[in-house]
Amino acid sequence: MGKYFEEFQVGQKTVTDKRTIGEADIMQFAALTWDDNRIHTDPEFSKTTPFGKQIAHGVLGLSYALGLAWKTGMLDGTVIAFREINEWKFVKPVFIGDSIYVEMETVEAKALPRIGGGSVTIAVEIKNQNDEVCHRGRWTVLMMSKPS
């Protein structure tokens, strides 16, 4: 079972496991979303870009970060809704072979009795295997209150 609203404390930090991004991940994401921009899907074209090689879609990194956060178990059975992505920045690209992980810190917890829980804002940094920030921003989730 995940954390209830009352169990989130401002300043609380969580670090996820890592996930390595493969070329197949990028190609499957391109097929799923129809975003087959050559900077993601064409190794030869990608060599001509400022990055010099293929990069993962920004929202692929964001999607994997959501999955990594889910795998911590903190949202399992207690999240009501994922409400917002706030102030999101794609700081640096994620490349094939990068292993990304997520550092999360609770920055706000606001009770919302009308929904039977509260709103939790989490500062998020997606980092690569070199501990470099690739994305950063904030997520807001609605969490259930602890049963009486």
Residue frames as a rotation matrix with the C-alpha (Angstrom) as fourth column:
MET 1
0.576 0.817 0.000 0.00
0.817 -0.576 0.000 0.00
0.000 0.000 -1.000 0.00
GLY 2
-0.106 -0.603 0.791 1.19
0.571 -0.688 -0.448 3.49
0.814 0.405 0.417 -0.80
LYS 3
-0.876 -0.243 -0.417 1.51
0.480 -0.525 -0.702 6.50
-0.048 -0.816 0.577 1.45
TYR 4
0.287 0.958 -0.011 -1.55
0.956 -0.286 0.066 8.33
0.060 -0.030 -0.998 2.62
PHE 5
0.483 -0.032 0.875 -1.75
0.265 -0.947 -0.181 12.12
0.834 0.320 -0.449 2.44
GLU 6
0.943 -0.024 0.333 -0.92
-0.310 -0.427 0.849 12.45
0.122 -0.904 -0.410 6.15
GLU 7
0.676 -0.716 0.173 2.32
0.501 0.619 0.605 10.50
-0.541 -0.322 0.777 5.65
PHE 8
0.265 -0.575 0.774 3.82
0.780 -0.344 -0.523 13.06
0.567 0.742 0.358 3.27
GLN 9
0.581 -0.182 -0.794 6.04
0.572 -0.603 0.556 15.54
-0.580 -0.777 -0.246 5.12
VAL 10
0.955 -0.293 0.048 7.62
-0.189 -0.724 -0.663 18.64
0.229 0.624 -0.747 3.58
GLY 11
0.223 -0.963 0.150 11.32
-0.969 -0.202 0.144 17.96
-0.109 -0.178 -0.978 3.06
GLN 12
0.343 -0.020 0.939 10.84
-0.198 0.976 0.093 14.21
-0.918 -0.218 0.331 2.73
LYS 13
-0.071 -0.484 -0.872 13.03
-0.975 -0.151 0.164 12.76
-0.211 0.862 -0.461 -0.05
THR 14
0.558 0.215 0.801 12.75
-0.042 0.972 -0.232 9.62
-0.829 0.096 0.551 -2.17
VAL 15
-0.291 -0.661 -0.692 15.16
-0.876 -0.107 0.470 8.25
-0.385 0.743 -0.548 -4.78
THR 16
0.766 0.642 -0.047 14.01
-0.583 0.661 -0.472 5.69
-0.272 0.389 0.880 -7.35
ASP 17
0.233 -0.612 0.756 15.78
0.428 0.762 0.485 2.78
-0.873 0.210 0.440 -8.95
LYS 18
-0.425 -0.452 -0.784 17.46
-0.540 -0.569 0.620 3.32
-0.726 0.687 -0.002 -12.34
ARG 19
0.579 0.512 0.634 16.24
0.303 0.587 -0.751 2.45
-0.757 0.627 0.185 -15.81
THR 20
-0.559 -0.821 -0.111 18.50
0.094 -0.196 0.976 2.28
-0.824 0.536 0.187 -18.85
ILE 21
0.453 0.690 -0.564 17.18
-0.449 -0.370 -0.813 3.77
-0.770 0.621 0.143 -22.08
GLY 22
-0.379 -0.537 0.753 17.66
0.374 0.655 0.656 1.56
-0.846 0.531 -0.047 -25.13
GLU 23
-0.925 0.028 -0.380 17.20
-0.349 -0.463 0.815 2.25
-0.153 0.886 0.438 -28.82
ALA 24
-0.687 0.713 -0.135 14.18
0.533 0.623 0.573 -0.07
0.493 0.322 -0.808 -28.80
ASP 25
-0.260 0.586 -0.768 12.55
0.796 -0.320 -0.514 2.12
-0.547 -0.744 -0.383 -26.12
ILE 26
-0.556 -0.030 -0.831 12.90
-0.225 -0.957 0.185 5.16
-0.800 0.290 0.525 -28.39
MET 27
-0.943 0.178 -0.280 11.64
-0.249 0.177 0.952 3.35
0.219 0.968 -0.123 -31.47
GLN 28
-0.526 0.793 -0.307 8.64
0.810 0.577 0.101 1.90
0.258 -0.196 -0.946 -29.63
PHE 29
-0.241 0.403 -0.883 7.80
0.522 -0.713 -0.468 5.32
-0.818 -0.574 -0.039 -28.17
ALA 30
-0.783 -0.092 -0.615 8.07
-0.411 -0.665 0.623 6.88
-0.466 0.741 0.483 -31.65
ALA 31
-0.856 0.488 -0.170 5.70
0.161 0.564 0.810 4.25
0.491 0.666 -0.561 -33.04
LEU 32
-0.371 0.731 -0.572 3.26
0.924 0.225 -0.311 4.64
-0.099 -0.644 -0.759 -30.14
THR 33
-0.047 0.314 -0.948 3.12
0.409 -0.860 -0.305 8.45
-0.911 -0.402 -0.088 -30.33
TRP 34
0.670 0.180 0.720 3.70
0.739 -0.067 -0.671 8.89
-0.073 0.981 -0.178 -34.09
ASP 35
0.842 -0.487 -0.231 6.59
-0.447 -0.871 0.205 11.23
-0.301 -0.069 -0.951 -33.21
ASP 36
0.684 -0.598 0.419 9.24
0.661 0.751 -0.007 9.85
-0.310 0.281 0.908 -35.54
ASN 37
0.883 -0.443 -0.152 11.40
-0.461 -0.880 -0.114 12.98
-0.084 0.171 -0.982 -35.57
ARG 38
0.703 -0.625 -0.339 14.72
0.125 0.578 -0.806 11.89
0.700 0.525 0.484 -37.06
ILE 39
-0.068 -0.739 0.670 16.69
-0.745 -0.409 -0.527 13.30
0.663 -0.535 -0.524 -34.10
HIS 40
0.152 0.217 0.964 15.22
-0.871 0.491 0.027 10.37
-0.468 -0.843 0.264 -32.17
THR 41
0.692 0.419 0.588 14.94
-0.195 0.893 -0.407 7.65
-0.695 0.167 0.700 -34.82
ASP 42
0.932 -0.348 0.103 17.73
0.186 0.216 -0.958 8.14
0.311 0.912 0.266 -37.39
PRO 43
0.569 -0.766 -0.299 21.31
0.570 0.105 0.815 7.55
-0.593 -0.634 0.496 -36.18
GLU 44
-0.253 -0.704 0.664 22.88
0.967 -0.203 0.154 9.08
0.026 0.681 0.732 -39.31
PHE 45
0.279 0.433 0.857 20.74
0.397 -0.865 0.307 12.21
0.874 0.255 -0.413 -39.24
SER 46
0.950 0.171 -0.261 21.33
0.298 -0.241 0.924 12.56
0.095 -0.955 -0.280 -35.49
LYS 47
0.128 -0.985 -0.117 25.08
0.944 0.085 0.318 12.80
-0.303 -0.151 0.941 -36.09
THR 48
-0.384 -0.249 0.889 24.46
0.695 -0.712 0.101 16.12
0.608 0.656 0.447 -37.88
THR 49
0.657 0.706 0.265 22.65
0.303 -0.569 0.764 17.69
0.690 -0.422 -0.588 -34.91
PRO 50
0.199 -0.580 0.790 24.22
-0.701 -0.648 -0.299 19.64
0.685 -0.494 -0.535 -32.04
PHE 51
0.622 0.091 0.778 23.87
-0.707 0.492 0.508 16.52
-0.336 -0.866 0.370 -29.88
GLY 52
-0.291 -0.853 -0.433 25.87
-0.957 0.260 0.131 14.36
0.000 0.452 -0.892 -32.30
LYS 53
-0.969 0.051 -0.244 23.76
0.033 0.997 0.077 11.26
0.247 0.066 -0.967 -31.69
GLN 54
-0.180 0.977 -0.112 20.19
0.257 0.157 0.954 10.07
0.950 0.142 -0.280 -31.11
ILE 55
-0.915 0.023 0.402 18.34
-0.382 -0.366 -0.849 11.45
0.128 -0.930 0.343 -28.13
ALA 56
-0.631 0.754 -0.180 15.28
0.774 0.601 -0.198 10.11
-0.042 -0.264 -0.964 -26.35
HIS 57
-0.026 0.745 0.666 12.03
0.350 -0.618 0.704 12.03
0.937 0.251 -0.244 -26.67
GLY 58
-0.739 -0.233 0.632 11.71
-0.413 -0.586 -0.698 14.43
0.533 -0.776 0.337 -23.74
VAL 59
0.108 0.876 0.470 8.32
-0.980 0.015 0.197 13.04
0.166 -0.482 0.860 -22.82
LEU 60
0.462 -0.089 -0.882 9.73
-0.009 0.994 -0.105 9.50
0.887 0.056 0.459 -22.96
GLY 61
-0.646 -0.751 -0.137 12.07
0.204 0.003 -0.979 10.49
0.735 -0.661 0.151 -20.12
LEU 62
-0.579 0.529 0.621 9.15
-0.790 -0.552 -0.266 12.08
0.202 -0.644 0.738 -18.27
SER 63
0.467 0.804 -0.367 7.02
-0.700 0.590 0.403 8.96
0.541 0.069 0.838 -18.80
TYR 64
0.111 -0.509 -0.854 9.76
0.305 0.835 -0.458 6.68
0.946 -0.209 0.248 -17.50
ALA 65
-0.839 -0.397 0.373 10.19
-0.176 -0.451 -0.875 8.97
0.515 -0.800 0.308 -14.50
LEU 66
-0.042 0.908 0.416 6.50
-0.966 -0.143 0.214 8.57
0.254 -0.393 0.884 -13.68
GLY 67
0.630 0.235 -0.741 6.92
-0.221 0.968 0.119 4.80
0.745 0.088 0.661 -13.92
LEU 68
-0.378 -0.844 -0.380 10.01
0.294 0.280 -0.914 4.87
0.878 -0.457 0.142 -11.71
ALA 69
-0.691 0.218 0.690 8.10
-0.659 -0.584 -0.475 6.93
0.299 -0.782 0.547 -9.14
TRP 70
0.416 0.903 -0.109 5.25
-0.807 0.422 0.413 4.42
0.419 -0.083 0.904 -9.29
LYS 71
0.326 -0.352 -0.877 7.69
0.094 0.935 -0.341 1.54
0.941 0.029 0.338 -8.70
THR 72
-0.717 -0.557 0.419 8.66
-0.342 -0.243 -0.908 3.05
0.607 -0.795 -0.016 -5.31
GLY 73
-0.472 0.638 -0.608 5.21
0.732 0.669 0.133 1.97
0.491 -0.383 -0.782 -4.10
MET 74
-0.908 0.032 -0.418 4.45
0.290 -0.671 -0.682 5.36
-0.302 -0.741 0.600 -2.55
LEU 75
-0.652 0.686 -0.324 1.40
-0.754 -0.630 0.185 5.91
-0.078 0.365 0.928 -4.79
ASP 76
-0.802 0.256 -0.539 0.08
-0.058 0.866 0.497 2.36
0.594 0.430 -0.680 -4.93
GLY 77
-0.291 0.812 -0.505 -3.57
0.808 0.492 0.325 2.28
0.513 -0.313 -0.799 -3.88
THR 78
-0.045 0.235 -0.971 -3.53
0.828 -0.536 -0.168 5.76
-0.560 -0.811 -0.170 -2.34
VAL 79
-0.926 -0.252 -0.282 -3.20
0.057 -0.830 0.555 8.15
-0.373 0.497 0.783 -5.28
ILE 80
0.111 0.992 -0.055 -6.50
0.272 -0.084 -0.959 9.67
-0.956 0.092 -0.279 -6.37
ALA 81
0.893 0.164 0.419 -5.16
0.446 -0.202 -0.872 11.49
-0.059 0.966 -0.254 -9.43
PHE 82
-0.378 -0.926 0.004 -2.05
0.860 -0.349 0.373 12.88
-0.344 0.145 0.928 -11.01
ARG 83
0.479 0.765 -0.429 -3.11
0.629 -0.641 -0.440 16.53
-0.612 -0.059 -0.789 -11.12
GLU 84
0.962 -0.138 -0.235 -0.36
-0.240 -0.840 -0.487 18.70
-0.130 0.525 -0.841 -12.62
ILE 85
0.191 -0.971 0.142 3.08
0.981 0.194 0.006 18.90
-0.034 0.138 0.990 -14.12
ASN 86
0.953 0.183 -0.242 4.45
0.221 -0.965 0.138 22.29
-0.208 -0.185 -0.960 -13.11
GLU 87
0.644 -0.728 -0.237 7.47
-0.668 -0.686 0.288 24.34
-0.372 -0.027 -0.928 -14.21
TRP 88
0.688 -0.367 0.626 8.91
0.364 0.921 0.139 21.47
-0.628 0.133 0.767 -16.28
LYS 89
0.489 -0.627 -0.607 12.30
-0.817 -0.572 -0.068 21.98
-0.305 0.529 -0.792 -17.92
PHE 90
0.921 -0.347 0.177 14.16
0.389 0.844 -0.368 19.65
-0.022 0.408 0.913 -20.25
VAL 91
0.706 -0.667 -0.237 17.66
-0.347 -0.619 0.705 20.58
-0.617 -0.415 -0.669 -19.05
LYS 92
-0.387 -0.853 -0.351 19.81
-0.842 0.172 0.510 18.13
-0.375 0.493 -0.785 -20.99
PRO 93
0.227 0.545 -0.807 19.09
-0.854 0.510 0.104 15.26
0.469 0.665 0.581 -23.35
VAL 94
0.251 -0.098 0.963 18.81
-0.504 0.836 0.216 11.61
-0.827 -0.539 0.160 -22.43
PHE 95
-0.152 -0.452 -0.879 20.85
-0.983 0.162 0.087 9.42
0.103 0.877 -0.469 -24.77
ILE 96
0.750 0.259 -0.608 20.67
-0.304 0.952 0.030 5.75
0.587 0.163 0.793 -25.69
GLY 97
0.021 -0.737 -0.675 22.47
0.473 0.602 -0.643 3.88
0.881 -0.306 0.362 -22.94
ASP 98
-0.590 -0.163 0.791 21.81
-0.510 -0.684 -0.521 6.46
0.626 -0.711 0.321 -20.23
SER 99
-0.353 0.473 -0.807 20.48
0.757 0.651 0.051 5.07
0.549 -0.593 -0.588 -16.96
ILE 100
-0.421 0.280 0.863 18.04
-0.309 -0.939 0.154 7.54
0.853 -0.202 0.482 -15.48
TYR 101
-0.401 0.376 -0.835 16.64
0.875 0.428 -0.227 7.77
0.272 -0.822 -0.501 -11.97
VAL 102
0.159 0.600 0.784 14.45
0.185 -0.798 0.574 10.25
0.970 0.054 -0.238 -10.12
GLU 103
-0.808 -0.282 -0.517 15.03
0.572 -0.169 -0.803 12.26
0.139 -0.945 0.298 -6.97
MET 104
0.033 0.914 0.404 11.81
0.363 -0.388 0.847 13.53
0.931 0.119 -0.344 -5.41
GLU 105
-0.903 -0.242 -0.356 11.22
0.418 -0.295 -0.859 15.89
0.103 -0.924 0.368 -2.50
THR 106
0.151 0.984 -0.092 7.86
0.956 -0.122 0.266 16.79
0.251 -0.128 -0.960 -0.98
VAL 107
-0.833 -0.485 0.266 7.63
0.440 -0.872 -0.214 20.59
0.336 -0.061 0.940 -1.06
GLU 108
-0.662 0.670 0.335 3.97
-0.737 -0.664 -0.130 21.14
0.135 -0.333 0.933 -0.17
ALA 109
-0.767 0.547 -0.336 1.11
0.545 0.831 0.111 19.18
0.340 -0.098 -0.935 1.39
LYS 110
-0.812 0.553 0.185 -2.31
-0.578 -0.807 -0.121 20.79
0.082 -0.205 0.975 1.50
ALA 111
-0.759 0.589 0.277 -5.36
0.324 0.711 -0.624 19.10
-0.565 -0.384 -0.730 3.02
LEU 112
-0.722 0.636 -0.272 -8.46
-0.614 -0.409 0.675 18.95
0.317 0.655 0.686 0.81
PRO 113
-0.737 0.416 0.532 -11.17
-0.253 0.560 -0.789 17.44
-0.626 -0.716 -0.307 3.04
ARG 114
0.182 0.897 -0.403 -13.78
-0.788 -0.112 -0.606 17.64
-0.589 0.428 0.686 0.26
ILE 115
0.273 -0.127 -0.954 -11.89
-0.785 0.544 -0.297 14.93
0.556 0.829 0.049 -1.70
GLY 116
0.988 0.111 0.105 -11.02
-0.152 0.751 0.642 12.82
-0.008 -0.651 0.759 1.33
GLY 117
0.435 -0.900 0.031 -7.32
0.898 0.436 0.055 13.57
-0.063 0.004 0.998 1.14
GLY 118
0.559 -0.293 -0.776 -4.98
0.029 -0.928 0.371 16.27
-0.829 -0.230 -0.510 0.03
SER 119
0.949 -0.311 0.052 -2.74
-0.010 -0.195 -0.981 17.76
0.315 0.930 -0.189 -2.61
VAL 120
0.524 -0.851 -0.022 0.97
0.302 0.161 0.939 16.93
-0.796 -0.499 0.342 -2.51
THR 121
0.918 -0.332 -0.215 3.53
-0.357 -0.457 -0.815 18.84
0.172 0.825 -0.538 -4.58
ILE 122
0.636 -0.716 0.288 6.78
0.412 0.631 0.657 17.06
-0.652 -0.299 0.696 -5.27
ALA 123
0.454 -0.627 -0.633 9.97
-0.813 -0.582 -0.007 18.64
-0.364 0.518 -0.774 -6.65
VAL 124
0.813 -0.077 0.577 11.40
0.243 0.946 -0.215 16.24
-0.529 0.315 0.788 -9.21
GLU 125
0.161 -0.778 -0.607 14.81
-0.906 -0.360 0.222 15.84
-0.391 0.515 -0.763 -10.82
ILE 126
0.979 0.001 0.205 15.48
0.090 0.896 -0.434 13.20
-0.185 0.443 0.877 -13.44
LYS 127
0.327 -0.939 -0.110 19.19
-0.795 -0.336 0.506 12.41
-0.512 -0.078 -0.856 -13.41
ASN 128
0.674 -0.197 -0.712 21.46
-0.451 0.654 -0.608 10.25
0.585 0.731 0.352 -15.52
GLN 129
0.772 -0.388 -0.503 24.14
0.539 0.819 0.196 7.80
0.335 -0.423 0.842 -14.43
ASN 130
-0.342 -0.916 0.207 26.58
0.669 -0.393 -0.631 10.71
0.659 -0.077 0.748 -13.99
ASP 131
-0.159 0.429 -0.889 24.16
0.913 -0.279 -0.297 12.42
-0.375 -0.859 -0.348 -11.56
GLU 132
-0.993 -0.112 -0.045 23.55
0.080 -0.888 0.454 15.19
-0.091 0.447 0.890 -14.13
VAL 133
-0.234 0.959 -0.159 20.07
0.058 -0.150 -0.987 16.72
-0.971 -0.240 -0.021 -14.11
CYS 134
-0.870 0.020 0.492 18.28
0.487 0.184 0.854 15.97
-0.074 0.983 -0.170 -17.38
HIS 135
-0.123 0.881 0.456 14.79
0.287 -0.409 0.866 17.24
0.950 0.238 -0.203 -16.44
ARG 136
-0.885 -0.014 -0.465 13.41
0.463 -0.121 -0.878 19.12
-0.044 -0.993 0.113 -13.47
GLY 137
-0.474 0.773 0.421 10.06
-0.298 -0.591 0.750 20.39
0.829 0.230 0.510 -12.35
ARG 138
-0.803 0.317 0.505 7.21
-0.500 0.102 -0.860 19.69
-0.324 -0.943 0.077 -9.98
TRP 139
-0.614 0.691 -0.382 4.38
0.172 0.589 0.789 17.21
0.771 0.419 -0.480 -9.94
THR 140
-0.589 0.538 0.602 1.15
-0.803 -0.311 -0.508 17.63
-0.086 -0.783 0.616 -8.01
VAL 141
-0.683 0.391 -0.617 -0.76
0.126 0.895 0.429 14.53
0.719 0.215 -0.660 -6.98
LEU 142
0.045 0.764 0.643 -4.02
-0.895 -0.255 0.366 14.11
0.443 -0.593 0.673 -5.08
MET 143
-0.755 -0.415 -0.507 -3.65
-0.127 0.852 -0.508 11.53
0.643 -0.319 -0.697 -2.31
MET 144
0.306 0.886 -0.348 -6.20
0.163 0.312 0.936 9.75
0.938 -0.343 -0.049 -0.12
SER 145
0.001 -0.202 0.979 -6.41
-0.923 -0.377 -0.076 10.39
0.385 -0.904 -0.187 3.59
LYS 146
-0.920 -0.340 -0.196 -5.66
-0.204 0.841 -0.502 7.61
0.335 -0.422 -0.843 6.02
PRO 147
-0.050 0.955 -0.292 -8.86
0.099 0.295 0.950 5.69
0.994 0.019 -0.109 6.86
SER 148
0.012 0.130 0.991 -10.27
-0.874 -0.481 0.074 6.41
0.486 -0.867 0.108 10.32
